[in-house]
Amino acid sequence: MSRVKVYKTKQKDLVLKEVMIHKEFTINEIYEKLKDSVGLTTIYRKIDDLIKEGKVTKYIGKDNISYYQYLEHCDKDNHFYLRCEKCGDMEHIDCDCINELSNHITGKHNFTLNKENIVINGICNKCNNNEKDD
């Protein structure tokens, strides 16, 4: 019985390692990389666990496909992530301004932010400059 648990842990570890090396990914992309050693159901479960733990964020792309991205761990309260919609780069930002935004949203809109994994989407400076060069 304990062999099965060890095997499942190894599978989940493989999923986590694969997730951590990608900027952004779909479930199918992870499955294609790991299909010889990890089942699709295990990948879905592990990704779901990682989302609940605040280690992965999910968003729907313009193509209506679910994409996922690994989030760097941070113990600070005043952080967020900037994600470029063009290249997929994600930057971790430590900034107190997120506290002001959170207070505004709570006070004016009666909504409490989960400040552990706020992701703001936009276009990074590198991609903006590439568009100007075209």
Buried (B, 14 or more C-beta within 10 A) or exposed (E): EEEEEEEBEEBBEBBBEBBEEBEBBBBEBBBEBBEEEBEEEBBBBBBEBBBEEEBBBBBEEEEEEEBBBBBEEBEEEBBBBBBBEEBBBBEEBEEEEBEEBBEEEEEEEEEEBEBBBBBEEEBBEEBEEEEEEE
